[in-house]
Amino acid sequence: MDRLTTDRLTLLPSVPADQDTLYDLFGHPEVMKMFDVGFASPRAFTYQETGQWIKNHIGIDIAPWTIFLKESDEAIGWGGIAYCASDTQP
């Protein structure tokens, strides 16, 4: 699946071009309170880790998806089922 839309949102698979946007979102307190990283963290990933995280998930349709407001194309979040390094399979 390459795109999912609702009346208000567009969800697109995250791509390397989303690195700046996702890095900024990972530093936003309202986004991070919904990010279960298993510990309290103001930012889940460094800039480089954000880029690597995106690259690790390219071609896996379950995550990550960058979420945009349809009316403005503003990125407001991300979602999906994420692969964890401790997992043996995505």
N, C-alpha and C positions, 0 to 999 in steps of 0.2 A: 504494500500500500504506500503510495507516495504523498497522499494528502488526505486529511480528514477535516471536514468543515461542519460547523453548526451555525445557528443564526448569528452568533456573536463572535465565534472564534475560528481560527484556522490553525491546524496542527500540522507541522511539517517535520520530517526526519531532520535531526540536527546534522549540520555539515560543518567542516572546518571554518567556513566564513562566519559561523555563529559564535566562534570562540570569545570574541570581545563581549558580545551580548550576554552569553551564558556566564562568563566570569563576573560581569557586573551583577547579574541576577543572583549568583551564589554569594555575593556580599550584601545582599539586601535582607534586612531583618525579617520582613514579612514573608519572603520566600524561604529563608532558612528555617523559620519555625515549623515549616512543613517538610523539611528535609531530614529524614531519619538517618543520621550517620552514626548513631549509637553513642554519641557524646556531644556535649554542648560545644558548639563551634560557631564563631561569627562568620566563617568562610569555610566551605567544604573542601575546596581545592585551590592550589596555586594556579597562576595563569598557565604554566606549562602543563600541569596535571589536567586542567580543563581541556586543553587541546588534545592531550593523549586520550582522555576519557571519550571525547567525541570520536576520535579515530578508531578506538577499540570497538565502537558500536556501529560503525558504518556497515550497512548491509544487513544489520539485524533489525528487523521491522518492529520489534517490540519496544525499543528505546534507543536513545532518548529522542523525544519529540519537542521541538521548540514551539511554544504556544504564543500566537499573535492575536491581537484584537483585529477582527475583520475590517472594521471601519477605518482604522488608522495604520494598520500593519505594525503597530508597536508590540515588541516582544514583552510579554508579561509573566512568562514562566516556562516551565518545561515539565515533562512527565513521561511516564512509561514504566516498563519493568526494567530495572537496571541489573547488569551483570556485576557480581561482586567477585573480587579476586579470590576469595575463599571457595567460590563455587567451582565445580569441575566443568560445567557447561553453561553457556549463556542462556 
